[in-house]
Amino acid sequence: MLNASFTLSIVTALAAILFFFWDETYLAFQRGAISKVEQLIIDSWHVTIRPPNHHIKKVIVGVNTNLDLIISASELFTALETNLRDPQDHHILESIDDLQQTFGYFFEKGSAAERNFYANSPQFELVVSKAETLNRKEYYIGGNAALMAQKIATSFPYVEVTLVGPIGPKLKSLLHPNITVPAGSVVHHDEIHLIMEYQMNEELANVKAPRANRFITSSDKANGEMEMLGLFLDEGSTAKPDLIVLSGLNQLSVQESAVIEAKLSELERRLQQADGPSAPIHLELASMTNQNFLAAILERTLPLFTSLGMNEQEMLFLSHVGNGPHANLYETLIGPPPVRVAVDILEWLLLRAPAHPNHRLSRVHFHTLTYHIVAISKGGWTDSKSAVAKAAMTAGQQACDDDVINANNVEYRGSSKLEFSEKDVRDFDPGEAVVSHTRGNIEFIFSPVLVCKVPRKTVGLGDAISAMGLLYSKHHS
């Protein structure tokens, strides 16, 4: 009997000890799950984001639209029987050798880029024909304008979206039914752009990509010469929209100087006319290499837009051609710039705009892999914290192709410190992820981005980000 009681006591004690350790382990696991950086950031976003108040009901978007053919870069180069060698940047592509050299130049940096062949190039047609033989390929809506229009139409069903640009039959079939296409935008043949994707650590010619990204190439006359710009500006003036979004200026950069001057002059003149567009106008920049062309945009037309969207390559190139802050980093920096560098350049852009007699620029949305900053002139915009949180959340969610952002599929790659200036260095708190910094009359709203661990699609991220940021912001004229 004594032995039985003793045994029972031992068993009971062991059970209590085991339960204690199981309970503590469970609680520790729960604490770890709750305190996971990624989940804390997501929770912080949800607290910050406020639904838009439906102040934007009509949007005009243009003018670069095309049909994307999305393929694996490595599979394409195998089909072309060529490999990466002698990486260098060709501003205009004339041959398959130019293509592989230029792709290699950006591949080793992990940078997104776009370089075009001459219009109607037979070399480009050869590349497309090889791409169309690949087993893994996908046709998708292409062009910044079309992608932004699609994102707005699918995310905001109450918004009336008009899309202006060359729209062929296959592209038209892919567009959301809420998107209106003016008769003047309908063309008989789709303009194809080739999207060459690669993954982080993917290896080509003994070079590993430091991040997942894509390289875009085309041979596109309609978009290259911005043939739909006049129709777009007409719609912006007569349709009385609440927001106007322009993209595709980068396509002009490889054109003859006469074409460039004609289009820039038309844009400059129309934006300053008394009967010109009265709604806020957002310009979405894209990759370009023509310094004289970008300098002309910076001086003549950039101040005339209300809002601007760009990534690190475009931001650093603007500073480079305009002799702005950190101008030397354009050719040396790989990956996202330090936060302080971005803040310095965004401040420079907003402070220089008033030198133009008809300036409007009061907002810049900068997006890079690991963070976003929206810089605003005080009094011009509200709801910017909500906007940058929604845009940052959209980046990881769309890259992973998740309906709802999942903390297990994304990761925080930022620093434990945030340095906005020499005097403003603070600890990063994932529970309060969206923070602001002020310099004079300019406020900078920062949010980290949770980077998708296994990106499923890189095309259109910048466009989705900018679209969400715009629709969640409110402009005050």
PyMOL commands that set and color helices and strands:
alter all, ss='L'
color gray80, all
select helices_A, chain A and resi 2-35+37-48+73-79+96-107+122-131+144-155+169-174+183-185+221-224+229-238+249-254+257-272+291-304+312-321+327-331+339-355+384-399+407-409+430-432+461-471
alter helices_A, ss='H'
color red, helices_A
select strands_A, chain A and resi 58-63+66-72+92-93+113-114+116-117+138-142+160-164+179-180+192-198+203-204+207-208+213-218+243-247+281-284+307-310+363-367+371-377+381-382+410-412+417-419+425-427+435-439+442-448+450-452+474-475
alter strands_A, ss='S'
color yellow, strands_A
deselect
rebuild
show_as cartoon
